[in-house]
Amino acid sequence: MKKALIIGFVWPEPNSSAAGSHMIQLINNLQQEYTITFASAASESEYMFDLDHIGVTKQQIAINDTSFDDFIKNLQPDIVVFDRFMTEEQFGWRVAMHTPDAIRILNTEDLHSLRKTREEAFKKNIPHTPQLLLSSEYTKRELASIHRSDCSLIISEHEIDLLKNTFLIPENQLCYYPLTYPEINRETKNSWASYDHRKHFITIGNFRHTPNWNSIRYLKEKIWPAIRAKLPDAALHIYGSYPPEKALQLHHPSSGFLIKGWAKNAADVMGKARVCLAPLQFGAGIKGKLIDAMRYGTPSITTVIGAEGMQGEADWNGFITDTPEKLAQAAIYLYTHKNIWEQSQQNGIEIINTRFQESAFRHTIINQINQIAADIKTHRNQNFTGAMLLHHTMKSNEYMSRWIEEKNKPKS
């Protein structure tokens, strides 16, 4: 079989984040035609996935170190996947130098520049405009990485449209590759707890992810008090990996605001809740918590940014609104109206089955890689901007990296 190298920004944690789930999905699909080595400069983590169990070779690597050159020259992969643009910045020039024929793929997870500039606009209480996005250093870095890559995996249709229509990235350099799941059939639906056998609210997400932490504070300060005033017997169960001390201090049983920490089994905790709350005020990509809510039959309340790129023309799995007053009102209404709740649950099933169907995307990446590989020279010749950026990046990053490496050597 051909060989694939994935260079991870972190080791995948599918039970901690949507990015971790997406990475395992990518590995599973690539294993149709490739043996896989997963390399990362990150430290191993408590919740990392057992890659050995699925036949993936693990490799610890170092940044700004020529040991990577020896590693990749020995491996000689046919494709290299960079997990997020920061990894491509660090290792892309070395890959291009030592394995120039390898197809270089950028796995964006979400557009970091979109998320970062939305966060900036939120903190400054200003509109998020195209000018703000275009002027950001993050945008320039991320778009340069997309140009340098032979193909970039994009998780959201909204982000595909943004890249094609605002940044004019050619369509053959982009691959729409969302989170995908098996069909929700009648048997699956019948296994779910009913409206009458569910109670309480839930929100879930990695505490280290800034949009998640912001939404928890938003719930605590602006939304949950209004919900609790109308539903005094309800509680909000807050799950997520890596809760910091400041999050644990928000735990307040008497008001039903419960910090639960890491959920080993998202299906179990989501499947017991009646409503999922995700009042995201900024962010990007596809929201794993909202996908999981649909997968486990739990209607949700979210914002326009929360639902972005997910519903298409379908009705939402609950309600979408953007003010704290309306978010609270919608949550109370959905929680207390069984018929609306059941229709919302059905809407979620339709979204999963029509927009995120596993069978529809199983061969997407393999097909696009094969198409590029069939005439890689022409594909790269058509991307002059990428070739130009790669030329200059190889020079600047190479010399900077070698300088850092020399600087870090122990003094004799």
C-alpha positions in Angstrom: 0.0 0.0 0.0 0.9 3.6 -0.4 2.1 5.6 2.6 0.5 8.6 4.2 2.1 10.9 6.9 -0.2 13.0 9.1 1.5 15.7 11.0 -0.7 16.5 13.9 -0.9 19.8 15.8 -2.0 17.7 18.7 -2.6 14.0 19.3 -6.3 13.3 18.4 -8.9 13.2 21.1 -12.2 12.3 19.6 -14.0 12.3 23.0 -12.8 15.9 23.7 -13.4 17.8 20.5 -15.0 17.7 17.0 -11.5 18.2 15.6 -10.4 14.9 17.2 -13.4 13.1 15.8 -12.8 14.6 12.4 -9.2 13.4 12.5 -10.2 9.8 13.3 -12.7 10.0 10.4 -9.9 11.2 8.1 -7.6 8.4 9.2 -10.3 5.8 8.6 -11.0 7.0 5.1 -7.3 7.2 4.1 -6.7 3.7 5.4 -8.7 2.5 2.3 -5.5 3.0 0.3 -2.7 4.1 2.6 -0.7 2.8 5.6 -0.6 5.7 8.0 2.1 7.2 10.2 0.8 9.9 12.6 3.6 12.3 13.9 3.3 15.1 16.3 5.6 17.4 18.3 2.9 17.7 21.0 3.1 15.9 24.3 0.9 12.8 24.6 -2.3 13.6 26.4 -4.6 11.9 28.9 -7.5 11.5 26.5 -5.6 10.8 23.3 -6.9 8.1 21.0 -5.2 4.7 20.9 -3.8 4.9 17.3 -1.9 1.6 17.7 -5.3 -0.1 18.1 -6.3 0.9 14.5 -2.9 0.1 13.0 -1.5 3.6 12.8 2.2 4.1 13.6 3.0 6.9 16.0 6.1 9.1 15.7 7.2 11.8 18.1 8.9 14.6 16.1 10.5 17.9 17.1 10.2 21.4 15.7 13.2 23.3 14.4 15.2 20.1 14.3 16.9 18.4 11.4 15.9 15.0 12.8 12.6 15.5 11.0 14.5 15.7 7.7 16.0 12.2 8.3 12.6 10.9 9.4 10.7 12.0 6.3 13.5 11.0 3.9 13.5 7.6 5.3 9.6 7.3 5.3 9.1 8.7 1.7 5.3 9.2 2.1 3.1 9.5 -1.0 0.9 12.1 0.7 1.4 14.4 3.7 -1.5 15.8 5.7 -0.8 18.9 7.8 -3.2 19.3 10.7 -3.9 23.0 10.7 -2.0 25.7 9.0 0.5 26.2 11.9 1.8 22.7 11.2 2.2 23.4 7.5 4.1 26.6 8.4 6.5 24.6 10.6 7.0 21.5 8.5 5.8 22.3 5.0 9.1 23.5 3.6 10.9 20.5 4.9 8.3 18.2 3.3 8.6 20.0 0.0 12.4 19.9 0.1 12.9 16.3 1.0 9.8 14.6 -0.6 8.9 17.0 -3.4 6.6 14.5 -5.2 4.5 13.9 -2.1 1.0 15.5 -2.3 0.6 18.1 0.4 -2.8 18.3 2.0 -3.9 21.0 4.6 -6.5 19.9 7.1 -7.9 23.2 8.2 -10.5 21.8 10.8 -12.0 25.3 10.7 -10.8 28.6 9.3 -8.8 29.8 12.2 -8.6 33.3 10.7 -12.4 33.5 10.6 -12.7 32.3 14.2 -9.9 34.6 15.5 -11.3 37.8 13.7 -14.8 37.0 15.0 -13.4 36.8 18.5 -11.5 40.1 18.0 -14.7 41.8 16.8 -16.7 40.4 19.7 -14.2 41.6 22.3 -14.0 45.0 20.7 -17.8 45.1 20.3 -17.5 46.0 16.6 -19.0 44.3 13.5 -17.2 41.5 11.9 -16.5 42.9 8.4 -14.7 41.5 5.3 -12.1 44.3 5.9 -11.3 43.0 9.4 -10.9 39.5 8.0 -8.8 40.6 5.1 -6.5 42.8 7.2 -5.7 40.1 9.8 -2.3 38.6 10.1 -4.0 35.2 10.8 -5.8 35.5 7.5 -2.6 36.2 5.6 -0.8 33.2 7.2 -3.7 30.8 6.8 -4.4 31.8 3.1 -0.7 31.5 2.3 -0.8 27.9 3.7 -3.8 27.1 1.7 -2.1 28.4 -1.5 1.0 26.4 -0.8 -0.9 23.1 -0.4 -2.0 20.9 -3.3 -5.4 20.5 -1.6 -7.1 21.9 1.5 -9.8 20.1 3.5 -12.7 22.4 4.5 -15.3 21.3 7.0 -18.0 23.9 6.3 -19.9 24.9 3.1 -19.8 28.5 4.4 -16.1 28.4 4.5 -15.9 26.9 1.0 -18.0 29.8 -0.3 -15.8 32.3 1.6 -12.6 30.9 0.1 -13.9 30.7 -3.4 -15.8 34.0 -3.6 -13.9 36.3 -1.3 -10.3 34.9 -1.6 -10.7 33.4 -5.1 -9.1 30.1 -4.2 -9.6 27.7 -7.2 -12.1 25.0 -6.6 -9.7 22.2 -7.5 -7.6 23.2 -4.5 -10.5 22.8 -2.1 -12.2 19.7 -0.8 -15.4 19.9 1.2 -15.0 17.3 3.9 -17.4 17.7 6.8 -18.0 15.6 9.9 -20.0 12.5 8.7 -22.0 9.8 10.4 -24.0 6.6 9.7 -27.6 7.0 8.8 -30.1 7.5 11.7 -32.6 4.8 11.0 -35.9 3.8 12.7 -34.1 1.4 15.0 -31.7 4.0 16.1 -34.4 6.5 16.8 -36.4 3.9 18.8 -33.4 3.3 21.0 -33.4 6.9 22.2 -35.0 8.0 25.4 -38.3 9.8 24.8 -39.2 13.4 25.7 -40.9 12.2 28.9 -37.9 10.1 29.9 -35.4 13.0 29.5 -34.8 16.0 31.8 -32.4 18.9 32.2 -30.2 20.9 29.8 -26.8 20.1 28.6 -23.8 21.9 27.0 -20.6 20.2 26.1 -17.2 21.2 24.7 -13.5 21.4 25.4 -12.9 24.2 27.9 -9.6 25.1 26.2 -11.5 26.2 23.1 -12.2 29.9 23.6 -15.7 30.0 22.0 -16.8 27.2 24.3 -15.5 28.9 27.5 -17.1 32.2 26.4 -20.5 30.5 25.8 -20.4 28.9 29.3 -19.8 32.4 30.9 -22.6 33.8 28.7 -24.9 31.0 30.0 -24.0 31.7 33.6 -24.3 35.5 33.4 -27.1 36.1 30.9 -29.2 33.1 30.0 -29.4 30.4 32.7 -30.8 32.7 35.4 -33.8 33.5 33.1 -34.3 29.8 32.3 -34.0 28.7 35.9 -36.5 31.4 37.0 -39.2 29.7 34.9 -38.0 26.1 35.3 -36.8 25.9 39.0 -36.5 22.1 38.9 -34.2 22.0 35.8 -30.4 21.9 35.9 -27.7 22.7 33.3 -25.1 19.9 33.0 -21.8 21.3 31.6 -19.4 18.8 30.2 -16.0 19.2 28.6 -12.4 18.2 28.9 -9.7 20.2 30.7 -11.9 22.5 32.9 -9.7 25.1 34.5 -10.1 26.2 38.1 -12.0 29.3 37.0 -14.6 27.0 35.4 -14.8 24.8 38.4 -15.6 27.9 40.5 -18.7 28.4 38.5 -20.2 25.1 39.8 -23.3 26.1 41.8 -25.7 23.3 42.7 -28.3 25.5 44.4 -28.9 27.3 41.1 -28.7 24.1 39.0 -25.4 25.2 37.2 -23.3 22.1 37.3 -19.7 21.8 36.0 -19.4 18.0 35.3 -16.0 17.9 33.5 -15.0 15.4 30.9 -17.6 13.1 29.5 -16.2 9.6 28.7 -19.3 8.8 26.6 -21.0 11.8 24.9 -23.9 9.6 23.7 -24.8 8.7 27.2 -24.9 12.2 28.7 -26.4 13.8 25.6 -29.0 11.1 25.2 -30.3 11.8 28.8 -30.8 15.5 28.3 -33.9 17.1 27.0 -32.3 20.2 25.4 -28.7 21.2 24.3 -27.7 24.8 24.8 -24.9 26.2 22.5 -25.1 30.0 22.6 -21.9 30.6 20.7 -21.0 34.2 20.1 -18.1 33.6 17.8 -16.4 30.6 16.2 -16.1 28.9 12.9 -16.5 25.5 11.3 -19.0 22.8 12.2 -20.0 22.5 15.8 -19.5 19.0 17.1 -21.8 19.5 20.1 -24.7 20.4 17.8 -24.0 17.4 15.5 -23.9 15.2 18.5 -27.2 16.6 19.8 -28.8 15.6 16.5 -27.2 12.2 16.5 -28.5 11.4 19.9 -32.0 12.9 19.5 -31.5 16.0 21.6 -33.0 19.3 20.2 -30.9 22.4 20.5 -30.8 26.1 21.0 -28.0 28.0 19.3 -27.0 31.2 17.5 -26.6 32.0 13.8 -22.8 31.4 14.2 -23.5 28.1 16.0 -25.7 26.7 13.2 -23.5 28.2 10.4 -22.8 25.8 7.5 -25.0 23.0 9.0 -28.6 23.1 8.1 -28.7 24.1 4.4 -32.3 24.5 3.4 -33.5 22.2 6.3 -35.4 23.3 9.4 -33.2 23.5 12.5 -33.1 20.9 15.3 -34.7 23.4 17.6 -34.3 27.2 17.5 -31.7 29.7 16.2 -31.6 33.1 17.8 -29.0 35.6 18.9 -30.0 37.6 22.0 -29.8 36.3 25.5 -33.5 37.0 26.1 -34.6 35.2 23.0 -32.2 32.3 23.7 -33.7 31.8 27.1 -37.3 32.1 25.9 -36.6 29.6 23.1 -35.0 27.2 25.5 -38.0 27.3 27.9 -40.4 26.9 25.0 -38.6 23.9 23.5 -38.2 22.3 26.9 -41.9 22.5 27.8 -43.6 21.8 24.5 -43.5 18.1 23.6 -44.8 18.4 20.1 -42.3 21.1 19.1 -39.5 19.0 20.8 -40.5 15.9 18.8 -40.6 17.8 15.5 -37.2 19.4 16.3 -35.8 16.0 16.9 -37.0 14.8 13.5 -35.5 17.9 11.9 -32.1 16.9 13.3 -32.5 13.4 11.9 -33.1 14.9 8.5 -30.0 17.1 8.7 -27.7 14.2 9.6 -29.2 11.9 7.0 -29.2 14.4 4.1 -26.2 16.6 4.8 -23.7 14.6 6.9 -24.2 11.0 5.6 -21.1 8.9 6.0 -21.6 7.0 2.7 -21.7 10.2 0.7 -18.2 11.3 1.7 -16.4 8.0 2.2 -14.4 8.2 -1.0 -14.2 12.0 -1.4 -10.6 12.5 -0.3 -9.3 9.4 -2.0 -10.9 10.5 -5.3 -9.5 14.0 -5.1 -6.0 12.8 -4.2 -6.1 10.4 -7.1 -7.2 13.2 -9.4 -4.4 15.4 -8.3 -1.8 12.6 -8.5 -2.8 11.7 -12.1 -1.2 15.0 -13.2 0.5 16.7 -10.3 2.8 18.7 -12.5 -0.2 20.5 -14.3 -2.0 20.9 -11.0 1.0 22.7 -9.5 1.7 24.7 -12.6 -1.8 26.1 -12.5 -1.1 27.3 -8.9 1.5 29.9 -9.5 0.7 31.8 -6.4 1.3 28.7 -4.3 4.6 28.0 -6.1 5.7 31.6 -5.4 4.7 31.5 -1.8 6.4 28.1 -1.3 9.6 29.4 -2.9 9.9 32.3 -0.5 8.6 30.4 2.5 11.1 27.6 2.0 13.9 30.2 2.1 12.7 32.3 5.0 11.4 29.4 7.2 14.5 27.3 6.4 16.9 30.0 7.6 14.8 30.9 10.6 14.5 27.3 11.6 18.2 26.6 11.2 19.0 29.7 13.2 16.7 28.6 16.0 18.2 25.1 15.9 21.7 26.5 16.2 20.7 28.9 19.0 19.2 26.0 20.9 22.3 23.8 20.7 24.1 23.4 24.1 27.1 25.7 24.5 30.4 23.8 24.3 
